[in-house]
Amino acid sequence: MTGPALADAFVKLHARLAPAPFVPEVLLHQADEPIGLWELTEGEFRSEQPPPFWAFAWAGGQALARFVLDHPGEVAGRRVLDLASGSGLVAVAAARAGAASVRAVDVDPLAVAAITLNARANGAAAVVAECADILDGDAGDAEVVLAGDVFYNERLAGRMNRFLRRARRAGVSVLYGDPGRAFLPERPGVEVAAYEVPTPLALESVHTKHTVVWRLP
C-alpha cells in the first residue's frame, strides 16, 4: 500500500469522522488527541510533512464555512478555489451551498487524502482535491477564492496576502476567515460576519475564539 492509499489509511487510523463543532452539517475526520498526532507526523514524516492541520477544525475555517452555508449566494453556481484547504471543511461547505465546482488546494498529501475522504463522507462530489503550492501563481478560472485561517505563519502570510489581492484585482471574489492570528494583514478588508467559534483547548488555550470573516473590497 503506497501513495494515496497509504495516506487514506493514515487519516482513517488517526482521525475519527464527526461533525465540525461550529458547522455540524459537515462531517470531518478529526483527531481526538491533537498533541499526539502532531508529534507522530513530525516523527514519521520529518522534513517532508507539515504539521497535521488537516486533522482539526480551525476557527477561521469554521467561521468561513458557517458564513458560506448561511449565505449560499456567495458561491452558488460559481467556480470556487479553497486555498490551503486543510481538512476540506470550507470546500465541503461551498459544495453544499451549491458551488458549481470546488478546487481544494493544499501542500500536504495527507490533507489531500483528508479532503477527499471528507468530501466523500458529505456527498460533496463537486470537490476536487489537489496537492500543490499555487501561491506564486493565480486563481486559475475560479470566480470565488475562500481561505480559512491562513495568517498563522510569518513566512507564508506575505505570499498568501499577495495571492489573495492578485485574485481580487483580477475580479475574483475573495473571502477569508481569521481568529486574530498574529500575521493578519494591517488592512484585512471589510468585515462581513463575526462569530464566537469553539476551539480545542489543547491547540488554542481557550474554549472559543472571536473569529471574523473578511471580504477583500
N, C-alpha and C positions, 0 to 999 in steps of 0.2 A: 504494500500500500504506500504510494508516494504521491507527492504533489497535492492537488486539490482534495483527494480522498483522505490523505493524512491530516490536512488542515480541518476538513469537516469533522473527522473523528476527534481531533483535539478540542474543537469547540463544543461538541456534544458531551465530551467527557468532563470538561471543566466548567461548563455553564448550563444552567437549568432554564428551561423555557417557562417564562412567567410574564404577567402583564407589566408594562412600564409603570412606575408609581404614579406619575402625573398624567400619563396617557394610557389608561387601562385598556383602551380599544386595541392597542398594539401589543402583541406578544414578542418578547425578546429573549434570546439566550443570554442570561446574566449570571455572573459569578456570585456565589453566596459569600465567599471569603476573599475580599479584594487583595489583601496583602500577600497571601499565599500564592495566588495566581501571578501577581506581579513578580514575585521572587522566582517563580518557576519559569516564566518566559524569559526573564533576564538570564537565568542559568542555562537553560537548554538552547536558547536562540541568541546568545550573546553576540554582539557586533553585527547581527543581521536583522533582528526583530526589534521594532519599537515596543514600548510598554503596551499592555493589552487594553487599549482604550475601547476596543470593540465589546468588552465584557461588562460594561456599565452604562447606565442611562444617565449621562451627564446633564447638568442643569440647563445649559444653553440649548442642547438638542431637545430636551423635554419641552422647554418653553416654545421653541420654534415649531416642533411637531404639534403641540397643543394649538398654537395660533393657526397653523395651516389647516388642521382639521376643523377648527371653528370658523375659518374664513376660506372655504374651498375655492372661491372665485379667484384667489391669488394664483392658483396652479391649474384649475380645471381646464382640460383640453389643451394644455401647453406642454412644451418640452422642458424638462427640469433637469438641472445638474445639482446633485447633492455633494458638496465639496468636503473632503476629509470626513467621509460618511460614518466611520467607526462601526457601530452596531447596525447601521442602516435605519435607525428609528425615524429620522426625518424623511428618508427616501420612502419608507413604507407609508408614512403619514401622507406624503404627497400623492402616492399611488391611490391610497384610499380616498383622497379628496378629489380624484378624477383626473390626475395628470395624464397626458397622452403617452408620455414616456418619462422614465426617471433613470438617469445615468448616475450611479452611486460610485464615487471615486475615492480610493484610499491607497496609501502606500504600503499597507501591511497585508500580506497574503492571508493571514488569519482573519483580518477584518473582512476581506472579500468573501471568505468562507462563511463568516457570521452573517454578513449582509444577505448572501444567497439563501442561507438556511432560514433567516428571519423573514425574508420576503416570501419564501415558500410557505412558512407557517401561517402567514397572514393572507395568503392567496393574492399577493401583490405581484401579478405577472408582469406589470409594466416596469418593474425594477430590474436593471441590468448592472451588476457589479463589475468594477474594473480596477485592477491594481496598477496604479500609475501616479507619478508626480507631475501634475499639469500646471503648477503654479507659475512657471515662467512662460506659459502659453496663453491661450484664451479659452472662452467658454464654449467653443465649437458652435453648434446650432441651437444651444439652449436659449430659451426665452425667459427662464427664471433660474437664478442661482440661489441656493439655500446653503447656509453654513451654520452649524451648531457648535458653540464652544471652541472656537479656533484661535483665540488670542491668549493662550496659556503659556506660550513659549516665545522668548525674545527672538530667537534665531528665525523662527517661521513667521512671526507676526507681521514683519515688514513685507515679506513676499505675499502673504495672504491678503493684506490690505491693498497692495498694488494690484493683485489679481482681481479682487472684488471691484475696485474702482475702474479698472480697464473694462471689465464686463459692463459696468453701469454706463460708461462713456459710449460703449457700443450699442446701447439701447436695451440692454438686458435688465430685467427687474431683479434687484438684489435684496434679500432679507437674511439677517443672521441673528442668532440668539447668544446672549452673553451674560454671565452672572457677576460681572465686575472683575474680570480677570486682569492681571497686572499689566498686560500689554494691549488692552483695548485702545484703539486709536483715540487721539485727543478730540477729534470731531467725528463721533461714531455714526451720525446720521439723524434720522427722525425716529423718535420712539413711537412705536405703534401698539405696543402691549407690554404689560409688566405682570409678573406672577411671583408668588412665593412657592418655589419648587422644592419638593422633598429630595434630600440628598443622603447618600451613605455617610454616616458619621466617620467611618474609618478613612474615607477619602477626603472629605471636606471639613472635618472637625466641627460641623454644625448639622442640625437636622433639616434645615431649609435654607435656601439661598434666594435672595431677591434677584430676579432674572428678567432682563429686558429683551424684547425683540425689536431690532433696529431695521430701518429701511434706508438704503442709500438714496439720497434725493437726486 
